[in-house]
Amino acid sequence: MKRLVIYALVLLLFACAEQKELSPVETAQIVAESFYTKDNTTLKNHTTKEGYDGMVSIQNFVPDGNSNDSDFKILNEKTDGEIAW
């Protein structure tokens, strides 16, 4: 019985350690890069449904280009509770 509890705790530890909470800056960078590279799966995973729908409709107007040309930088960041600017 003790071994079962120990195995369960170890499994729980690994399951919890796998999830990573991204900062607003990291999320914004992922969204911007996936938008310009047209990686819609990643874009959908990091935005809301409304945000994703809007970005995909705008994405059709952006010409295809080299993803290495992107020079994404966060110039200023402000967090107010659950809202980040």
ABEGO torsion letter per residue (X at the ends): XAAAAAAAAAAAAAAAAABBBBBAAAAAAAAAAAAAAGBAAAAAAABBAAAAAAAAAAAAABBBBBAAABBBBBABBBBBEABBX
